[in-house]
């Protein structure tokens, strides 16, 4: 769980309240993240590893590491699939 991701240069984000709107300037498609997804995305884009995000957020939201890791994995899969997040090289 030490994978690290980054936001591609062609993606612009804006915070709207507790949410994040991510816009892919290449495809002109946008994706909305709720409060929890926005926090996950922020931490990942700050260079935190997947494991660090799990530890940080599981205590904050009082959920098990396994549950949070599964939710984070699903979000990462969606974001990578839409070109809004890429593995760091």
C-alpha positions in Angstrom: 0.0 0.0 0.0 2.9 2.3 -0.6 1.7 3.3 -4.1 1.9 7.0 -4.8 -0.2 8.9 -7.3 -0.2 12.3 -8.8 -2.7 14.7 -10.6 -1.8 15.0 -14.3 -1.0 18.5 -15.6 -4.0 18.5 -17.9 -6.4 18.2 -14.8 -7.7 21.3 -13.1 -9.5 21.1 -9.7 -11.7 23.5 -7.9 -13.1 23.2 -4.4 -16.8 24.0 -4.1 -17.8 23.8 -0.5 -16.6 20.4 0.8 -16.5 18.9 -2.7 -13.9 19.0 -5.5 -14.7 19.3 -9.1 -11.9 17.9 -11.3 -11.8 18.9 -15.0 -9.8 17.0 -17.6 -8.8 19.8 -20.0 -8.0 17.2 -22.7 -11.4 15.5 -22.8 -13.4 18.4 -21.3 -15.1 16.0 -18.9 -15.5 16.7 -15.3 -15.8 14.6 -12.2 -17.3 15.6 -8.8 -15.9 14.3 -5.5 -17.9 14.4 -2.3 -16.3 15.5 1.0 -14.7 12.1 1.7 -13.5 11.5 -1.9 -12.2 15.1 -2.0 -10.1 14.5 1.1 -8.8 11.2 -0.4 -7.9 13.0 -3.6 -6.2 15.9 -1.8 -4.0 13.6 0.2 -3.1 11.5 -2.8 -2.2 14.6 -4.8 0.0 15.8 -1.9 2.1 12.8 -2.5 0.8 10.7 0.4 1.0 6.9 -0.2 -2.2 4.8 -0.3 -1.2 3.4 3.1 -0.8 6.8 4.6 -4.2 7.9 3.3 -5.8 4.8 4.8 -4.2 5.3 8.3 -5.0 9.1 8.3 -8.6 8.8 7.3 -9.7 5.5 9.0 -9.1 7.1 12.4 -10.8 10.3 11.4 -14.0 8.5 10.2 -13.9 5.6 12.7 -13.9 2.9 10.0 -11.6 -0.1 9.7 -8.4 0.1 7.6 -9.8 -2.7 5.4 -13.0 -0.8 4.7 -11.3 2.4 3.9 -8.6 0.7 1.8 -11.4 -0.9 -0.3 -13.2 2.4 -0.8 -9.9 4.2 -1.6 -9.0 1.5 -4.1 -12.4 1.9 -5.9 -11.9 5.7 -6.0 -8.4 5.4 -7.4 -9.6 2.9 -10.0 -12.2 5.4 -11.2 -9.9 8.4 -11.2 -7.1 6.6 -13.0 -9.6 5.2 -15.5 -10.9 8.8 -16.2 -7.3 10.2 -16.5 -7.7 12.3 -13.3 -4.9 10.5 -11.4 -1.8 8.7 -12.5 0.7 6.5 -10.7 3.9 8.5 -9.8 6.9 7.4 -11.7 
